[in-house]
């Protein structure tokens, strides 16, 4: 399922998601990834889906959402892997602009050192860049990048992109427990001074991560990062991305399809699932049937119960490089 939602987003309001990468092809194997473990690590761009097929799927979902009175603030590339691995990204952006809805993309930044990727990202209205670390050892420990990637080149690419991009640019720094950040926040802050993002987001894992040992960073660590980044960027330029985004998921006509398409990239808390069922005038038996059929799985994290589509990345411990 290519298009899903709209889903509530703490960054983007009501976001209609575009899943242009299959489960789970990525250039990173982040320890905290909500999709699960990376099954195939790649850095070479290639075609995954026909751009016209993606456009038709998104166009239909937009039409359904509008017909039901659902607002859409952004069409967002937020797939089961790294979206810039898609060599058809430029064509997809050109097609989607016909729908006259702002375009957003959440990227791990790993390919932004490439000129073609930077040029394609210029077509978006909102670009979110991952910035978990600027030190090599910490970057490799948290993001577990493809062995061919070079952090220095990625950081240089981010700065080059900033010089050209006219839309809204934000960074996201995920903080996890069990990491000795030492002076890393000061180093990230120095880079942020150069990058000048519109907002620097500080996040913690709020959904079940790829690795069971991953827990949210302590309040003390989160606050230290916030104060350090704000000192570098100024008041109002740093925000937390640590709260629950809410239960305002859209029902677009087929409750099973909606549940499976949303939870393929966005694990849902139990209360959000119940709210969506209520919108669809459906009962909990829908979830029970999907669980019995092996299409949905139940997960526990941080004292909360989540539901997610059964993906290979959630049931396999193997990573293919």
C-alpha positions in Angstrom: 0.0 0.0 0.0 1.7 3.2 -1.2 -0.5 5.9 0.3 -1.8 5.9 3.9 -3.6 8.2 6.3 -4.0 11.1 6.7 -2.2 10.5 10.1 -1.6 13.1 12.8 2.0 14.4 12.8 3.7 16.4 15.5 5.6 18.2 12.8 3.2 18.4 9.9 -0.3 18.5 11.2 -2.4 16.1 9.1 0.0 14.2 6.9 -0.9 11.8 4.0 2.0 9.3 3.9 3.7 8.0 0.8 5.5 4.7 1.2 7.8 4.7 -1.8 10.3 2.1 -0.4 9.5 -1.5 0.5 10.1 -3.1 3.9 12.9 -2.6 4.8 15.5 -1.2 2.3 17.6 1.4 3.9 21.1 2.9 4.1 21.0 2.9 7.9 20.0 0.3 10.5 19.1 2.7 13.3 18.8 1.0 16.7 15.6 2.9 17.4 13.8 2.4 14.1 10.0 1.9 14.6 9.8 -0.2 11.4 12.2 -2.8 12.8 15.5 -4.1 11.6 16.9 -3.2 8.2 16.6 -6.3 5.9 18.7 -5.0 3.1 21.2 -2.1 3.3 21.7 -0.2 0.1 23.3 3.1 -0.9 22.8 2.8 -4.7 19.7 4.5 -5.9 17.2 2.4 -8.0 13.6 2.1 -9.0 11.1 0.5 -6.7 7.7 1.5 -8.0 6.4 3.1 -11.2 6.0 6.8 -10.6 2.6 6.8 -12.3 1.4 4.0 -10.0 2.5 6.1 -7.0 0.7 9.1 -8.3 -2.5 7.2 -8.9 -2.4 5.7 -5.4 -1.9 9.1 -3.8 -4.4 10.8 -6.0 -7.1 8.3 -5.1 -6.3 8.6 -1.3 -6.5 12.4 -1.6 -9.8 12.2 -3.3 -11.2 9.8 -0.7 -9.9 12.0 2.2 -11.3 15.2 0.7 -14.6 13.4 0.1 -14.8 12.5 3.8 -13.9 16.0 4.9 -10.4 15.0 6.1 -7.9 17.8 5.9 -4.4 17.2 4.4 -1.6 19.6 5.3 1.2 17.7 3.6 1.9 14.8 1.3 4.8 13.2 3.1 7.4 10.7 1.9 7.8 8.6 5.0 8.4 5.1 3.8 9.6 1.7 5.2 13.2 2.7 4.3 15.2 5.7 3.1 13.1 7.7 0.5 16.0 9.1 -1.4 17.1 5.7 -2.5 14.2 6.0 -5.0 15.8 7.0 -8.3 12.3 8.1 -9.5 11.9 10.7 -6.8 12.2 13.7 -9.2 9.4 12.3 -11.4 7.2 11.5 -8.5 7.5 15.1 -7.1 6.7 16.5 -10.5 3.5 14.4 -10.7 2.4 15.0 -7.2 2.7 18.8 -7.5 -0.5 18.5 -9.7 -2.4 17.8 -6.5 -1.6 21.2 -5.1 -0.8 20.0 -1.6 2.5 20.9 0.0 5.2 18.2 -0.2 7.3 17.0 2.7 10.0 14.3 3.1 11.7 12.8 6.1 15.2 11.6 5.2 18.0 10.2 7.2 20.3 12.5 5.2 22.6 9.7 4.2 22.6 10.5 0.5 22.5 14.2 0.6 26.2 14.4 -0.3 25.0 13.5 -3.8 24.2 16.4 -6.1 21.3 14.6 -7.8 19.6 14.0 -4.4 20.1 17.6 -3.3 18.6 18.8 -6.6 15.5 16.5 -6.1 15.0 17.6 -2.5 14.7 21.2 -3.7 11.3 20.3 -5.1 9.9 19.8 -1.6 8.3 22.4 0.7 9.4 20.8 3.9 12.6 18.7 4.4 13.5 16.9 7.7 17.1 15.9 8.0 18.3 13.3 10.6 21.1 14.6 12.8 21.7 12.1 15.5 25.4 12.7 15.9 28.3 14.6 14.3 31.0 12.3 15.8 31.9 9.2 13.8 31.8 6.7 16.6 28.5 7.8 18.0 26.9 8.0 14.5 28.0 4.4 13.8 26.7 3.2 17.1 23.2 4.8 16.9 22.5 4.9 13.2 24.6 1.9 12.1 25.2 3.2 8.6 26.1 1.3 5.4 29.9 0.7 5.6 30.6 2.9 2.5 29.0 6.1 3.9 31.2 8.9 5.2 29.8 11.2 7.9 31.9 14.2 6.9 30.5 14.1 3.3 27.0 13.9 4.7 27.4 16.9 6.9 29.0 18.9 4.0 26.0 17.9 1.8 23.6 19.1 4.4 25.3 22.5 4.5 25.3 22.7 0.7 21.6 21.9 0.5 20.8 24.5 3.1 22.5 27.2 0.9 20.1 26.3 -2.0 16.8 25.3 -0.3 14.1 27.9 0.0 11.5 25.9 1.9 11.3 24.8 5.5 14.1 22.7 6.8 14.2 21.0 10.2 16.6 18.6 11.9 15.7 15.7 14.1 18.1 14.3 16.8 16.9 11.1 18.5 18.2 10.7 22.1 18.3 7.2 23.7 19.3 5.9 27.1 22.5 4.1 27.7 24.6 6.4 25.5 27.3 8.6 27.0 26.9 11.8 24.9 29.8 13.6 26.7 30.3 16.8 24.7 28.3 15.6 21.6 25.5 18.1 22.2 28.0 21.0 22.0 29.4 19.6 18.8 25.9 19.2 17.3 25.1 22.7 18.4 28.1 24.1 16.5 27.0 22.3 13.4 23.4 23.6 13.9 24.8 27.2 14.0 26.1 26.6 10.5 23.1 24.8 9.2 20.5 27.3 10.6 17.4 25.0 10.5 14.0 26.6 10.9 13.5 24.1 13.8 15.9 21.7 15.5 13.7 18.9 16.9 14.8 16.7 19.8 13.1 13.3 19.9 13.0 10.1 21.9 11.6 6.7 20.9 7.9 6.7 21.5 7.1 3.5 19.6 8.6 0.0 19.8 12.2 0.2 18.4 14.2 -2.2 16.3 16.4 -3.2 19.3 14.7 -4.2 22.6 17.4 -2.6 24.7 16.6 0.9 23.3 14.9 3.2 25.8 14.1 6.9 25.8 16.8 9.2 27.2 16.4 10.6 30.7 14.7 13.9 31.3 18.1 15.3 32.4 19.7 14.3 29.1 16.8 15.7 27.0 16.9 19.0 28.9 20.7 19.3 28.5 20.4 18.8 24.7 17.6 21.4 24.5 19.5 24.0 26.5 22.6 23.5 24.4 20.9 23.7 21.1 18.8 26.7 22.1 21.9 28.6 23.2 23.3 28.0 19.7 20.1 28.7 17.7 18.1 31.1 19.8 14.8 31.0 21.6 12.0 29.3 19.7 14.3 27.4 17.3 14.4 24.2 19.3 11.4 22.0 20.0 10.7 18.6 21.7 9.4 15.8 19.6 8.6 13.6 22.6 4.8 13.7 23.0 2.1 11.5 21.7 0.8 12.8 18.4 -2.8 11.9 19.2 -5.5 9.6 17.8 -6.8 11.6 14.9 -6.1 9.0 12.2 -8.3 9.2 9.2 -10.8 6.5 8.1 -11.0 6.4 4.3 -13.6 3.7 3.6 -12.0 0.3 4.2 -11.0 -0.2 7.9 -8.8 -3.2 7.4 -6.9 -1.5 4.6 -6.5 1.7 6.6 -5.2 -0.2 9.7 -2.7 -2.2 7.6 -1.5 0.7 5.5 -1.0 3.0 8.5 0.6 0.4 10.8 3.0 -0.6 8.0 5.0 2.6 8.7 3.4 4.0 11.8 2.8 1.7 14.8 -0.5 2.7 16.5 -1.3 2.9 20.2 -4.3 0.9 21.2 -6.4 4.0 22.0 -5.7 5.3 18.5 -6.8 2.0 17.0 -10.0 2.1 19.0 -10.7 5.6 17.9 -10.2 4.7 14.2 -12.6 1.7 14.6 -15.1 4.0 16.2 -14.9 6.3 13.1 -15.5 3.4 10.9 -18.4 2.1 13.0 -16.5 -1.1 13.5 -15.7 -3.2 16.6 -12.5 -4.8 18.0 -13.2 -8.1 16.2 -11.5 -6.4 13.1 -8.3 -6.3 15.1 -8.7 -9.8 16.5 -9.2 -11.2 13.0 -6.1 -9.4 11.6 -4.1 -10.8 14.5 -5.4 -14.3 13.9 -4.7 -14.0 10.2 -1.1 -13.0 11.0 -1.4 -9.6 9.3 -1.1 -7.6 12.5 1.1 -8.0 15.5 0.8 -6.6 19.1 3.8 -5.0 20.7 4.5 -3.5 24.2 6.8 -0.5 24.7 7.3 1.8 27.6 4.1 0.6 29.3 2.0 1.1 26.2 0.4 -1.4 23.8 0.9 -0.9 20.1 -0.3 -2.6 16.9 1.7 -2.9 13.8 1.4 -4.6 10.5 3.4 -7.8 10.4 6.6 -7.0 8.4 9.7 -9.0 7.7 11.7 -6.3 9.5 9.8 -7.2 12.7 10.2 -11.0 12.5 13.7 -11.3 11.1 17.0 -10.6 12.9 19.0 -10.8 9.7 20.4 -7.8 7.9 21.6 -8.1 4.3 24.3 -5.7 3.4 
